[in-house]
Amino acid sequence: MENSIRQDIWVISCYSNPLGYRTRRQNFERFAASIVRQGGNLLVLEKAEVDSQFDLDEQAYNCVRLRGDGLIWQKERMLNLALRHLPPECRKVVWADGDILFEAPNWLALTSDALEHDIVVQPFDRSVRLPYGHLEYRGESQENSGVTESFASCYQRDAALSRNEIYANHGHTGYAWAARRDFLETCGLYDVCITGSGDHLMAHAFAGALSSPCIAKMIGEGHAFARHFARWAQKADGICQGRLGFVPGTVLHLWHGSLANRRYFVRNQEVKELDFDPERDMRLDANGLWTWADSAGHLREWSAAFFKSRHEDDVEEAAAA
């Protein structure tokens, strides 16, 4: 083991694979193995559909298993549920996507140290989308996306960048974050962003950039979804107050389909047009997971189509890129 295990900080992640993508499972197993190898405590929440088998080896992880209905993006909801299962000695929490690798072997210790003075930390300062078949960075990136600076690194360099509406200017908002546990228990992660842009929205709140034009571009203004996020953001900002840091190091994002199939911008525009209202269109099931309300048939159809369009195992697209 490369580092001794620190009990004050845990990594949580979630896993759901309703369409049975082979690449998703392989990437998660690589991610989990790397966290353990680097001395991390890892807790995983896996969601399976009501009529499906669980994918992961329950004995290989600190694994919480739940069943839920429907094709619905709820990464942050699953992470909020995972938080409830952390041991009392855990004071700091990393939440990470299950398709990344951290290059620096001591990133967890550095992240824990950074959280002594910052409320929220992005545990890397640059990221690389690896091409198909790559497990390390050799100067190549997926679809020529290059090396991207992290949001928190940009913020520390120039706080005004957090209010820039151009994504490439304000830095990458995804992959992994960390925060003090008491902050997360007070605010929770914002867990109703069905487009998968929750990390992006939350990043601006962590930086105190509640008026960033990025937010309006993603979710619009003056309607139920925008008001819902604003309430969470104001609460988070009141505690965080811009105390946002980063840790030097690189995150490697493992290939799982073409970037073109993610349709980040298009997804957000579609949801704005569908008049999404979290309080009207979603409800919690018996396991605490989101499911669609009876009145949200149009959103149910949109969400199912979104998942099916990702083509995460499409090697032919990778070869053509």
C-alpha positions in Angstrom: 0.0 0.0 0.0 1.5 3.3 -1.0 0.1 5.4 1.9 -1.1 4.7 5.4 -4.8 4.9 5.7 -6.1 8.2 7.3 -9.3 7.7 9.2 -10.3 11.4 9.1 -11.1 11.4 5.4 -13.2 9.0 3.3 -13.9 8.8 -0.4 -17.5 8.2 -1.5 -18.7 7.3 -4.9 -21.8 5.8 -6.5 -22.4 3.3 -9.2 -25.5 2.6 -11.4 -25.4 0.8 -14.7 -29.0 0.4 -15.9 -28.0 -0.3 -19.5 -25.2 -2.8 -18.7 -22.3 -0.9 -20.2 -19.2 -3.0 -20.0 -16.9 0.0 -20.0 -18.6 1.6 -17.0 -18.0 -1.4 -14.8 -14.4 -1.8 -15.9 -13.7 1.8 -15.2 -15.3 1.7 -11.8 -13.2 -1.4 -10.8 -10.0 0.4 -11.9 -11.0 3.5 -10.0 -11.9 1.6 -6.8 -8.7 -0.4 -6.9 -6.6 2.7 -7.3 -8.3 4.4 -4.3 -7.5 1.4 -2.1 -4.0 1.1 -3.4 -3.4 4.8 -2.5 -4.5 4.2 1.0 -8.0 5.5 0.8 -11.1 4.5 2.7 -13.8 4.0 0.0 -17.6 3.7 0.5 -19.7 2.9 -2.6 -23.4 3.2 -3.0 -24.7 1.0 -5.9 -28.2 1.5 -7.3 -29.8 -1.3 -9.4 -33.2 -1.3 -11.1 -36.0 -3.2 -9.4 -35.7 -6.1 -11.8 -32.0 -6.1 -12.3 -28.9 -7.7 -10.6 -26.3 -5.7 -8.8 -23.0 -5.4 -10.7 -20.3 -4.9 -8.1 -18.8 -7.5 -5.8 -20.2 -6.5 -2.4 -17.3 -8.2 -0.6 -14.7 -6.1 -2.4 -16.0 -2.7 -1.2 -17.7 -0.9 1.7 -20.9 -1.2 -0.4 -24.4 0.1 0.2 -26.9 -1.5 -2.1 -30.3 0.1 -3.0 -32.9 -0.5 -5.6 -34.7 2.2 -7.4 -37.1 2.8 -10.3 -36.5 4.6 -13.6 -33.7 6.0 -15.7 -33.0 9.2 -13.9 -29.7 11.0 -13.3 -29.3 11.2 -9.5 -25.5 10.9 -8.8 -25.7 13.6 -6.1 -28.8 12.0 -4.5 -26.9 8.7 -4.2 -23.9 10.5 -2.7 -26.1 12.3 -0.2 -27.4 8.8 0.9 -23.8 7.5 1.0 -22.9 10.3 3.5 -25.2 8.8 6.0 -23.2 5.6 6.2 -19.8 7.1 7.0 -18.2 6.3 10.4 -18.2 9.0 13.1 -14.5 9.5 13.0 -14.7 10.7 9.3 -14.5 14.6 9.3 -13.7 15.1 5.7 -15.3 13.7 2.5 -14.2 13.3 -1.1 -16.9 12.6 -3.6 -15.5 11.2 -6.9 -16.7 9.9 -10.2 -16.1 6.2 -10.7 -14.2 6.7 -14.0 -11.1 8.6 -12.9 -7.6 7.9 -11.6 -5.5 10.2 -9.4 -1.9 10.4 -10.5 -0.4 11.7 -7.3 -0.1 8.9 -4.7 -0.4 11.4 -1.8 -3.4 13.3 -3.0 -5.6 12.2 -0.2 -3.2 13.4 2.5 -2.8 16.7 0.7 -6.6 17.1 0.4 -7.1 16.4 4.1 -4.5 19.0 5.0 -6.1 21.5 2.6 -9.5 21.0 4.3 -8.0 22.3 7.6 -8.2 25.8 6.2 -10.7 25.6 3.3 -14.3 24.5 3.5 -14.3 22.9 0.0 -11.4 21.6 -2.1 -11.0 20.4 -5.6 -8.4 17.6 -5.2 -6.6 18.3 -8.5 -5.4 21.2 -10.5 -5.5 19.7 -14.0 -7.3 16.9 -15.8 -6.9 14.9 -18.9 -9.6 12.9 -20.8 -7.7 9.8 -21.9 -8.3 8.2 -25.3 -9.8 4.8 -25.7 -7.6 2.0 -24.2 -5.3 4.4 -22.3 -4.7 4.1 -18.5 -2.0 6.8 -18.2 -1.2 10.1 -19.9 1.3 9.9 -22.7 0.7 13.3 -24.2 -2.6 12.2 -25.9 -6.1 13.1 -24.9 -9.6 12.1 -26.0 -10.8 13.9 -29.2 -8.0 16.5 -28.7 -9.6 17.9 -25.5 -6.1 18.5 -24.1 -5.2 19.2 -20.5 -7.8 21.3 -18.6 -7.1 23.4 -15.5 -9.5 22.8 -12.6 -12.2 25.3 -11.5 -10.7 25.8 -8.0 -7.2 26.3 -9.4 -8.5 29.0 -11.8 -10.4 30.5 -8.9 -7.3 30.7 -6.7 -5.4 32.3 -9.6 -8.1 34.9 -10.3 -11.5 34.8 -8.4 -13.2 36.7 -11.2 -12.8 33.7 -13.4 -15.5 31.9 -11.4 -18.0 34.4 -12.9 -16.8 33.8 -16.5 -19.5 32.2 -18.6 -17.0 30.4 -20.9 -16.3 27.0 -19.4 -12.7 26.8 -20.8 -11.9 30.1 -19.0 -13.2 29.2 -15.5 -11.9 25.6 -15.5 -13.2 22.1 -15.1 -15.9 21.6 -12.5 -16.3 17.9 -12.5 -14.6 14.6 -11.6 -13.9 15.0 -7.9 -14.5 17.4 -5.0 -13.9 17.3 -1.2 -15.4 19.2 1.7 -15.7 19.1 5.5 -18.3 16.7 6.6 -20.2 19.2 8.7 -20.6 21.4 5.7 -22.1 18.5 3.7 -24.3 17.5 6.5 -25.7 21.0 6.8 -26.2 21.7 3.0 -26.0 18.3 1.3 -25.0 18.2 -2.3 -27.5 19.7 -4.8 -29.2 16.6 -5.9 -31.9 17.4 -8.3 -29.9 18.4 -11.4 -31.2 15.8 -13.8 -28.9 16.9 -16.7 -25.7 15.8 -14.9 -24.5 19.4 -14.5 -24.8 19.4 -10.7 -21.0 19.7 -10.2 -21.0 22.7 -12.5 -23.8 24.5 -10.6 -22.3 23.7 -7.2 -18.8 24.9 -8.2 -20.1 28.4 -8.8 -21.8 28.4 -5.4 -18.6 27.2 -3.6 -16.9 30.2 -5.1 -19.6 32.6 -4.1 -20.4 33.3 -7.8 -24.2 33.0 -7.5 -24.7 35.6 -10.2 -22.4 33.8 -12.7 -24.0 33.8 -16.2 -23.1 30.1 -16.4 -25.9 29.3 -14.0 -28.5 31.1 -16.1 -27.1 29.4 -19.3 -27.6 26.0 -17.7 -30.9 26.3 -15.9 -32.5 29.6 -17.0 -33.9 32.3 -14.8 -37.2 33.2 -13.1 -38.8 29.7 -12.9 -39.1 26.9 -10.4 -35.8 25.1 -11.2 -33.8 28.3 -11.0 -35.4 29.3 -7.7 -34.9 25.8 -6.2 -31.1 26.0 -7.0 -30.8 29.5 -5.7 -32.1 28.5 -2.3 -29.5 25.8 -2.0 -26.7 28.0 -3.4 -27.5 30.8 -0.9 -27.3 28.4 2.0 -24.0 26.8 0.8 -22.5 30.2 0.1 -23.4 31.4 3.5 -21.2 28.7 5.0 -18.5 28.4 2.4 -18.0 32.1 1.8 -15.5 31.5 -1.0 -13.2 29.3 1.1 -12.4 27.1 -1.9 -9.0 25.6 -2.5 -7.3 23.0 -4.6 -4.6 20.3 -4.4 -1.8 20.1 -7.0 -2.0 17.0 -9.2 -3.6 15.5 -12.2 -6.8 13.5 -12.6 -7.1 11.1 -15.5 -10.5 10.5 -16.9 -11.0 7.0 -18.4 -12.7 6.7 -21.8 -16.4 5.6 -21.8 -17.8 6.8 -25.1 -17.5 9.8 -27.4 -17.7 13.3 -25.9 -20.2 14.1 -28.6 -22.7 11.8 -27.1 -22.6 13.6 -23.7 -24.4 16.6 -25.3 -23.8 18.7 -22.2 -25.0 22.0 -23.6 -28.0 20.5 -25.4 -29.2 18.6 -22.4 -29.4 21.7 -20.3 -31.3 23.6 -23.0 -33.8 20.7 -23.4 -34.6 20.7 -19.7 -35.2 24.4 -19.7 -37.7 23.9 -22.5 -39.4 21.1 -20.6 -40.2 23.4 -17.6 -38.6 21.1 -15.0 -39.9 21.8 -11.5 -38.1 19.5 -8.9 -40.8 19.8 -6.3 -43.5 18.9 -8.8 -41.8 16.4 -11.1 -39.8 14.2 -8.6 -40.5 12.4 -5.4 -38.5 10.2 -3.1 -39.1 6.5 -3.0 -39.0 4.2 0.0 -35.1 3.9 -0.3 -34.6 7.7 -0.4 -33.9 7.7 -4.2 -35.5 10.0 -6.7 -38.3 8.7 -9.0 -40.5 10.5 -11.4 -43.8 11.9 -10.2 -46.9 10.6 -12.1 -47.2 14.0 -13.8 -43.7 13.9 -15.3 -44.2 11.6 -18.2 -42.5 14.0 -20.6 -39.4 14.1 -18.4 -39.4 10.4 -18.0 -39.2 9.9 -21.7 -36.6 12.6 -22.1 -34.4 11.0 -19.4 -34.7 7.5 -20.8 -33.6 8.8 -24.3 -30.7 10.6 -22.7 -29.3 7.5 -21.1 -29.7 5.4 -24.2 -27.9 8.0 -26.4 -24.6 7.8 -24.4 -23.2 4.7 -26.3 -20.5 4.2 -23.7 -19.2 1.0 -25.2 -19.1 2.3 -28.8 -15.5 1.4 -29.8 -16.2 2.2 -33.4 -16.8 5.8 -32.5 -13.5 5.8 -30.5 -11.6 4.5 -33.5 -13.1 7.1 -35.8 -12.3 10.0 -33.4 
